[in-house]
Amino acid sequence: MLSGTLAGVGYGLLVYLWLHRLNGSVGVMVATYLFAVPFVLGLLSAQFVSRTLTVPSPPAPAERESRGDAPPASGAWGETPAPPSPFVEALKLSAVTVTFFLVVATVTGFEGVLCAVLAAPAMYVMAAPGALLGMALRQWRQGPRTGALLFALSLPAVLGPLEQTRPLGSEYRTVANDITIQAPPGAVWTQIRSVPRIENREIHAGWAHLIGLPRPREAVLVGSGVGAVRIATFDGGLRFRETVTDWAPGRRLSFRIQSQDPGNLDPHVRVGGRFFDVLSGTYTLEEVRPGVTLLHLSSTQRVSTHFNGYTAFFTRAIMHDLQRTILHVIRTRTEDDARTASAPGRAPDTASVPARPL
C-alpha cells in the first residue's frame, strides 16, 4: 500500500509542477487537474494491489486439539472466510493516496487548506472509478500493460496545457440570507451602516471559517449617503473598499465592493483575483411587525474557471456561511442594545434612530 501511495503522490506533484511551470497564472485551475489527475491516481493505485488476496487458513484439527480450542458454536471446522475483494482494496488505496496527496500539497505550500478542502470531494469521487477501472484491466488483461498505463499517465500532462489556452468563462451568482431581529429597523440600521470591531467571542464561526476563510472584523464608514465609503477588514489583512450606491436609512443599504488587499488567501481563491470576486452587497430592512425587523443580506459574486458549476456550488455555500456569521453578530448587538436601553431607570436612546420617511 505504501508504494502505491507514494507513486500516486509523486505523480500528482509532478503534474502540479508541470502545469505551474507552463502557465503559473492559471496553473492547476483547470478541469483536467481537478478531475483527470485523481482518476489517474486511482488507476495507478490499482497497480499495487494483488489480484488474489488471501486470508490465513484456520488451524489444522491436531493443532486445535493441542491448544485446547473449543469447537465453534455453529458451523463446521475448516470453513475459510472469503478473502477481501481486490476491488475494495483498490478503492481503499485510492482514497489513502488522495488523502496523502492533499496533506503533502498543503504542508509543502503547494495548496492552501481552503483550496485542498474544496478540491477534496471531486478528487475522492474521481479516484474511485479510476481505481475500479485499473483493477478491472488487471483482472481481464493478463499481459503487459505498460503502454496503456503510460498513455493514461501522460493524458493530464498533455490535456492540461491545452485547456490552459482556453479563455475562462464567467458566471455571476447572488447569495441571500436573512435573520429576524427583535428590534425596530432604526436600531438595526445603526448596526449595519458602520460596524465597530468584532471580537472573537461575538463570532459564531461556521464551517467555512474553520477551513481557512478569514473572519470579519469591522466595517468603518467614512461619510454618509451615496458615495460614502466603508472599509471592511477581515483576519489575515484582507480588506475591501465598499462604496455606497443606495442609501435609504432604516430601509436599504447597498454598496459596490472592491478588494484592496487580498490578505493571505491562496491565489486560487483570492477575492478580486482572476478566478473569483465579490462585486456588491445589499442590506434590506423589513419591519414585519412593530419592534421586529427581518434583515436581508445579499451579495453578488463572479466565478471564472473552467469548472464554474463546481466552483459556484462551493462559492454559494461559503458566502452563505459568511453572511450568516455577519447577520448573527448584527442581531446579537442590536438586541443587546435594545435590552440595555429598556432596562429600568434608563431612558431609550432615540437620537441614533433615524425617523422613517413617510
C-alpha angles and dihedrals in degrees: 000000000000093000091051092049093049092047091051095046092048092050093049093050092048092054089046092055092044094054093045092050092053097045116359093178091064099019112152095353090110130107089237092066097041096048111015099045095056089045089057090044088059092045090051093047091056090062090069097054119093115242091223117043119188137194127213114278119238116261120272117261093252091052092049092051093049089053092045094237115174118233116256119267092244137004130042130284115258098045109141118209116238113265117245113271115259087223091057090048090050091052091050092049093049091052091049090048094051091047093050091046093053091048093050092046090052097044093048092049096245088122135017121237091252093053093046093052093048093048095046099082093053093044095050092047094049095044092059098063089042090057092046092049092047092051092046091052090051092051096047100036115053097175130081115309099183095113095049092046094050090049091054092046092052097049098081091045089054101037095044096065090045091053091048090065093059116096116251117251118221130219127188121212134180121213121196134191132174138191135188116237125193094226138079120269092254092061091047091049090058089058098047103043092067124006118207122213113310114219124212092249089061095054119088093197115213129206093278092062091046091059095049110285108141116248120241115252111174146334112210117197120215111197127343139259130030110342095029116130132228119196108209118195131192134185117287095036096291109155136177134193109219114193114198113240100168124032118180109152112228092007117052143358122185131175142179113237127218124176112234101175122016091205118199098327119135111259090242092062099028114141110239091019131120095278106036141022141164108224109179145354136204135194116200121188119205122183103216093179135345110303095006125098131191105210118201123196121188134171136185122223137187123218120189114181140116089256104043095157092060093041094048092052092059093038089057092048093048094047091048089054094046094048091047089055092050094047092050090054091050093048094048093049094045095048092044090053091047092053091048092049092050094047115124113274094020123103117221114262103235097162094087095047111089119221113252115242118248 
